Amino acid sequence: IEGLKRKLTSKLGANSPALVPDWQIGESVAIWWRPNFETMMYPYCPPHITKPKECKKLFLVHLSEKEYFAVPKNLKLLAVPLFELYDNVQLHHESIALVPRAVACTQ
């Protein structure tokens, strides 16, 4: 959790000690596993895999009412409603399009 806070601050935090974000990391929403060098990720680690190549975890991050972000010029910060993400693999990567399902499963 502390590593995630550091990463969020380094990527999205303003470069000012007065504007340090107060990241409130919530529960884990989803975990995806890449068992080998293929591009496909799975919502489980196959039992015959002892050392998967990658594990991605998705957490809810609760923000205060007003928050400051410093987004690099080569990136965009988008606010996208969950209903637009749902099964919309054409516009969003598969791991993003499956977020609404993962959130619904945790509730």
C-alpha positions in Angstrom: 0.0 0.0 0.0 2.8 2.4 0.8 4.5 1.6 -2.5 1.2 2.4 -4.3 1.0 5.7 -2.5 4.5 6.6 -3.5 3.8 5.7 -7.1 0.6 7.7 -7.2 2.4 10.7 -5.7 5.4 10.4 -8.1 3.1 10.1 -11.2 0.2 12.4 -10.3 1.3 14.5 -7.3 2.2 18.2 -7.6 5.8 19.1 -7.1 5.1 21.2 -4.0 5.4 20.2 -0.4 2.2 22.2 0.4 0.1 20.1 -2.1 0.9 16.6 -0.9 -2.1 14.3 -1.8 -3.7 12.3 0.9 -4.3 9.0 -0.8 -6.8 6.8 0.9 -6.3 3.4 -0.5 -9.4 1.2 -0.3 -10.0 -2.4 -0.8 -8.6 -4.5 -3.6 -11.1 -4.7 -6.5 -9.4 -7.2 -8.8 -6.2 -9.2 -9.5 -5.0 -10.3 -12.9 -2.3 -12.8 -13.6 0.0 -13.3 -16.5 1.3 -16.9 -16.2 3.8 -16.6 -19.1 5.1 -14.2 -21.8 1.8 -14.1 -23.7 -0.3 -10.9 -23.7 -3.4 -12.6 -22.2 -4.0 -12.0 -18.5 -6.3 -14.1 -16.3 -8.4 -13.4 -13.2 -6.7 -16.4 -11.6 -3.3 -18.0 -11.5 -3.5 -21.5 -13.1 -2.6 -24.1 -10.5 0.3 -25.6 -12.5 2.1 -22.2 -12.6 4.5 -21.8 -9.7 6.1 -18.5 -10.7 3.8 -16.2 -12.8 5.4 -13.6 -14.9 3.2 -10.7 -13.7 0.5 -9.9 -11.2 -1.7 -6.7 -11.6 -3.8 -5.5 -8.7 -6.6 -2.9 -8.9 -7.4 -0.9 -5.8 -10.1 1.7 -5.1 -8.5 5.1 -4.2 -10.7 7.5 -2.3 -9.9 11.1 -2.8 -10.8 14.2 -0.8 -13.4 16.6 -2.2 -10.6 18.8 -3.7 -7.5 17.3 -4.9 -4.5 18.6 -6.9 -3.0 16.6 -9.7 0.1 17.3 -11.8 -0.5 15.3 -15.0 2.5 15.2 -17.4 1.9 16.9 -20.8 2.3 13.5 -22.6 -0.6 12.0 -20.6 -4.3 12.7 -20.2 -6.3 12.3 -17.0 -9.9 11.3 -17.9 -12.9 10.9 -15.7 -15.0 8.1 -17.3 -18.3 6.9 -16.0 -18.4 3.2 -15.1 -21.3 2.6 -17.5 -19.1 3.7 -20.4 -16.3 1.3 -19.4 -18.6 -1.8 -19.1 -17.7 -4.3 -21.7 -16.3 -1.6 -24.0 -13.2 -3.3 -25.2 -13.3 -1.4 -28.5 -12.5 1.9 -26.7 -10.6 0.7 -23.6 -8.1 -2.0 -22.9 -9.6 -5.3 -21.7 -8.3 -4.8 -18.1 -10.1 -1.4 -17.9 -13.3 -2.6 -19.6 -13.6 -5.3 -16.9 -13.4 -2.9 -14.0 -17.2 -2.5 -13.5 -17.6 -6.2 -13.3 -14.8 -6.5 -10.7 -16.4 -3.7 -8.7 -19.8 -5.3 -8.8 -18.4 -8.6 -7.6 -16.9 -7.0 -4.5 -20.1 -5.4 -3.4 
